[in-house]
Amino acid sequence: MKASDKLNEECAVFGVSLKSAEAAGITYNGLLALQHRGQEGAGIAAAYEGGIICRKDTGLVSEVFGRGELESLLGATAAVGHARYSTTGSSSKKNTAPFVTEYLTGRIATAHNGNITNAFELRAALKDFGLNFGATSDSEVISSLIAYYMTKERDDIAGVARAADLLHGAFSLLILSGKGKLIAVRDPNGYRPLCIGKNESGYAVASESCALDACGFEFERDIEPGEIVAFENGELSFKDAMLFQKNPRGGLCVFEYVYFARPDSVIDGLSVFEARHHMGRVLAEEHPVEADIVCGVPDSGLEAASGYAAQSGIPLDMGFVKNRYIGRSFIYPNQTQRDSAVRLKLNPLSATISGKRIVLIDDSIVRGTTSEKIVKSLKKAGAKEVHMRVSSPPFKYICQYGTDIDNEENLIANKMTLDEICRKIGADSLGYISIEGLKKACRKCKLEFCTSCFTN
């Protein structure tokens, strides 16, 4: 596991098919809007007259394309982009997407959000067919598999469908052909989000609707689990939700609503902000406490804090000042520097918390180290009591589908009781939302949920 005390999810995808030659610039803007989903690498592939040009590297979107790289992609009408957070394969340029794969009759670029659990077996089978691999990412395996079946089926859509039927796990895919066709695929369970937007220039497909808003596309709909949709020259050219069968036991990863997605996104019919606000309301019902103020941990606890305050009648107040110019704490090479980064990013606001009994709301507790530091900082700043409330159930089990927990021993809830966690982090009381309460808060979602990280 990376040295982070937050859950992190693999990445973001964004692509466009337009009537105008603005694909690269719009894709860049789309990735900026989705930067929260992945900060380790970024890339854009654009189609030009039967070929594909791809630019990618490690770093933030603005860093990768701040050195003149975007100019080399201007003039295309179709493009796909990717912002990466690595769970499979190391963080390096060769593992950054999109992956460009050449085959007998052309070239494709593939961007993937999710995690393929049978990637090793597929890689071995493709090697037996004579395919070579230059990276260690499952996304490269997907791209090679699709190219292989496009060749075998002699049809783009049929090839994508054959390949998708062999993939196990979570995948929201964008595939760009050298002829400018944009193909979008969502896995049969719908683990990861994927949605379509439209404007006068054409279509966009994105991991979250906030990116469609940012780029001037009107949200049209979510891509259904198991659906393939294709676009050419800014027009819808194909859609079919029956090419591979939906698994009724699966469902959308509930952490999209808890933490991963931006609050201004709407996923599968439910506003992320509304879901988090309702999580806070349910928390107040399930774990009431006498207190003076409610504070959310920026930024992920703020929406649930507003819901807790509304339901409980306890005033909502600002407990921290956040320094938004400090990088993510896991990039620091040793624990002392990571500890300093926590203090630099979140500074308690003594004027509002001194002498107060505080309800502190956060989205999750993973290892417990960050929660311990935050509680300690509040009490050092004069808080009389700190009652911690968490808008997700105890995270106990590893995730196979793209969340970066690779060892259950890293999870505090897997090895400690509720009382032990409470004492460890130094809180006066601790309450987690129940699984039933979380589902109640997200009941407007059109899909069922994957909650295996809570239930195994």
Backbone hydrogen bonds, N-H to C=O, Kabsch-Sander energy under -0.5 kcal/mol:
donor,donor_aa,acceptor,acceptor_aa,energy
4,S,2,K,-2.8
12,A,83,A,-2.4
14,F,81,G,-1.8
15,G,205,V,-2.4
16,V,79,A,-2.3
17,S,203,Y,-2.3
18,L,77,T,-2.9
19,K,201,S,-2.8
22,E,20,S,-1.4
23,A,76,A,-2.3
26,I,22,E,-2.1
27,T,23,A,-2.3
28,Y,24,A,-2.3
29,N,25,G,-2.0
30,G,26,I,-2.4
31,L,27,T,-2.3
32,L,28,Y,-2.0
33,A,29,N,-1.8
34,L,30,G,-0.9
35,Q,32,L,-1.2
37,R,34,L,-2.2
38,G,35,Q,-1.5
40,E,84,R,-2.7
41,G,84,R,-1.0
42,A,57,D,-2.5
43,G,82,H,-2.1
44,I,55,R,-2.5
45,A,80,V,-2.9
46,A,53,I,-2.8
47,A,78,A,-2.1
48,Y,51,G,-3.0
50,G,178,G,-1.1
51,G,48,Y,-2.5
53,I,46,A,-2.6
55,R,44,I,-2.5
57,D,42,A,-2.1
59,G,40,E,-1.8
64,V,60,L,-2.7
65,F,61,V,-2.2
66,G,63,E,-0.9
72,S,68,G,-0.6
72,S,69,E,-0.8
73,L,70,L,-1.9
74,L,71,E,-1.0
75,G,21,A,-0.7
76,A,73,L,-0.8
77,T,47,A,-0.5
79,A,16,V,-1.7
80,V,45,A,-2.4
81,G,14,F,-3.6
82,H,43,G,-2.3
83,A,12,A,-1.9
84,R,41,G,-3.2
85,Y,10,E,-2.8
89,G,87,T,-0.5
92,S,90,S,-1.0
95,N,92,S,-0.6
96,T,93,K,-1.3
99,F,110,T,-2.4
100,V,98,P,-0.5
101,T,99,F,-0.5
101,T,108,I,-2.8
103,Y,106,G,-2.7
106,G,103,Y,-1.2
108,I,101,T,-2.3
109,A,176,L,-2.2
110,T,99,F,-2.3
111,A,174,L,-2.6
113,N,172,S,-2.0
115,N,170,A,-1.1
117,T,115,N,-0.6
117,T,168,H,-2.1
118,N,168,H,-0.7
119,A,116,I,-1.0
122,L,118,N,-2.2
123,R,119,A,-2.7
124,A,120,F,-2.1
125,A,121,E,-2.1
126,L,122,L,-2.5
127,K,123,R,-2.3
128,D,124,A,-1.7
129,F,125,A,-0.9
130,G,127,K,-1.7
131,L,126,L,-2.2
140,E,137,S,-0.7
141,V,137,S,-1.0
142,I,138,D,-2.1
143,S,139,S,-2.2
144,S,140,E,-2.3
145,L,141,V,-2.6
146,I,142,I,-2.6
147,A,143,S,-2.3
148,Y,144,S,-2.4
149,Y,145,L,-2.1
150,M,146,I,-2.3
151,T,147,A,-1.9
152,K,148,Y,-2.1
153,E,149,Y,-2.8
154,R,150,M,-1.4
155,D,150,M,-0.7
159,G,155,D,-2.2
160,V,156,D,-2.3
161,A,157,I,-2.6
162,R,158,A,-2.3
163,A,159,G,-2.2
164,A,160,V,-2.9
165,D,161,A,-1.7
166,L,162,R,-0.6
166,L,163,A,-1.4
167,L,163,A,-0.6
167,L,164,A,-0.9
170,A,115,N,-2.4
172,S,113,N,-1.9
173,L,185,V,-3.1
174,L,111,A,-2.3
175,I,183,I,-3.0
176,L,109,A,-2.9
177,S,175,I,-0.5
177,S,181,K,-2.5
178,G,107,R,-1.5
180,G,177,S,-2.0
182,L,231,F,-2.6
183,I,175,I,-3.0
183,I,181,K,-0.5
184,A,229,V,-3.5
185,V,173,L,-2.2
186,R,227,E,-1.6
187,D,171,F,-2.1
190,G,187,D,-1.0
195,C,206,A,-2.7
196,I,221,R,-3.2
197,G,204,A,-3.0
198,K,218,E,-2.1
199,N,202,G,-2.3
202,G,199,N,-0.8
203,Y,17,S,-2.5
204,A,197,G,-2.3
205,V,15,G,-2.7
206,A,195,C,-2.3
207,S,13,V,-1.7
211,A,208,E,-1.1
212,L,208,E,-0.7
213,D,209,S,-2.3
214,A,210,C,-2.1
215,C,211,A,-1.3
216,G,213,D,-1.3
217,F,212,L,-2.9
218,E,198,K,-2.5
219,F,217,F,-0.5
220,E,196,I,-3.1
221,R,196,I,-1.3
223,I,194,L,-2.7
226,G,186,R,-1.5
226,G,187,D,-0.8
227,E,224,E,-2.0
228,I,240,D,-2.4
229,V,184,A,-2.5
230,A,238,F,-2.9
231,F,182,L,-2.6
232,E,235,E,-2.6
235,E,232,E,-1.7
237,S,230,A,-2.7
238,F,230,A,-1.6
240,D,228,I,-2.0
243,L,226,G,-0.5
244,F,226,G,-0.7
250,G,247,N,-1.4
252,L,448,E,-1.8
253,C,191,Y,-2.3
254,V,450,C,-1.5
256,E,253,C,-1.9
257,Y,254,V,-1.1
258,V,254,V,-1.5
259,Y,255,F,-2.8
260,F,255,F,-2.5
261,A,256,E,-1.8
265,S,262,R,-2.0
267,I,270,L,-2.5
270,L,267,I,-1.7
272,V,265,S,-2.7
273,F,263,P,-1.5
275,A,271,S,-2.3
276,R,272,V,-2.3
277,H,273,F,-2.7
278,H,274,E,-2.3
279,M,275,A,-1.9
280,G,276,R,-1.8
281,R,277,H,-1.7
282,V,278,H,-2.6
283,L,279,M,-2.4
284,A,280,G,-2.0
285,E,281,R,-1.6
286,E,282,V,-2.8
287,H,283,L,-3.1
292,D,357,R,-2.6
293,I,357,R,-1.8
294,V,315,P,-2.5
295,C,359,V,-3.1
297,V,361,I,-2.7
301,G,297,V,-3.0
302,L,299,D,-1.2
305,A,301,G,-1.9
306,S,302,L,-1.8
307,G,303,E,-1.5
308,Y,304,A,-2.4
309,A,305,A,-2.5
310,A,306,S,-2.0
311,Q,307,G,-2.2
312,S,308,Y,-2.6
313,G,309,A,-2.3
317,D,294,V,-2.7
319,G,317,D,-0.6
321,V,347,N,-2.5
322,K,320,F,-0.5
323,N,321,V,-0.5
323,N,345,K,-2.2
324,R,322,K,-0.9
326,I,323,N,-0.9
331,I,328,R,-1.6
332,Y,329,S,-1.6
338,R,334,N,-1.9
339,D,335,Q,-2.7
340,S,336,T,-2.0
341,A,337,Q,-2.0
342,V,338,R,-1.8
343,R,339,D,-1.6
344,L,340,S,-2.4
345,K,341,A,-2.1
346,L,342,V,-2.0
347,N,321,V,-2.4
347,N,345,K,-0.5
349,L,319,G,-2.4
350,S,348,P,-1.1
352,T,349,L,-1.6
353,I,349,L,-1.4
354,S,350,S,-2.2
355,G,382,G,-3.6
356,K,353,I,-2.2
358,I,356,K,-0.6
358,I,385,E,-2.8
359,V,293,I,-2.4
360,L,358,I,-0.7
360,L,387,H,-2.3
361,I,295,C,-2.8
361,I,359,V,-0.6
362,D,389,R,-2.0
366,V,5,D,-0.6
372,E,368,G,-2.2
373,K,369,T,-1.8
374,I,370,T,-2.5
375,V,371,S,-2.7
376,K,372,E,-2.2
377,S,373,K,-2.3
378,L,374,I,-2.1
379,K,375,V,-2.2
380,K,376,K,-2.3
381,A,377,S,-1.5
382,G,379,K,-1.3
383,A,378,L,-2.4
384,K,356,K,-2.1
385,E,356,K,-1.4
387,H,358,I,-3.4
388,M,386,V,-0.7
388,M,429,S,-2.3
389,R,360,L,-3.0
390,V,431,G,-2.6
391,S,362,D,-2.2
395,F,365,I,-0.5
396,K,394,P,-0.9
396,K,453,C,-1.8
397,Y,453,C,-2.0
399,C,405,I,-0.8
404,D,8,N,-1.9
405,I,403,T,-1.7
406,D,404,D,-0.6
410,N,407,N,-2.0
411,L,408,E,-1.6
412,I,366,V,-2.7
412,I,410,N,-0.6
414,N,411,L,-1.3
415,K,411,L,-0.6
415,K,412,I,-1.0
416,M,412,I,-1.2
421,I,417,T,-2.5
422,C,418,L,-2.4
423,R,419,D,-2.2
424,K,420,E,-2.4
425,I,421,I,-2.6
426,G,422,C,-0.9
427,A,422,C,-1.6
428,D,386,V,-3.2
429,S,386,V,-0.8
431,G,388,M,-1.8
433,I,390,V,-2.0
438,L,434,S,-2.4
439,K,435,I,-2.3
440,K,436,E,-2.1
441,A,437,G,-2.1
442,C,438,L,-1.3
443,R,440,K,-1.3
445,C,442,C,-2.0
446,K,268,D,-2.6
450,C,252,L,-2.5
451,T,449,F,-0.6
454,F,451,T,-1.9
455,T,451,T,-1.6
456,N,452,S,-2.8
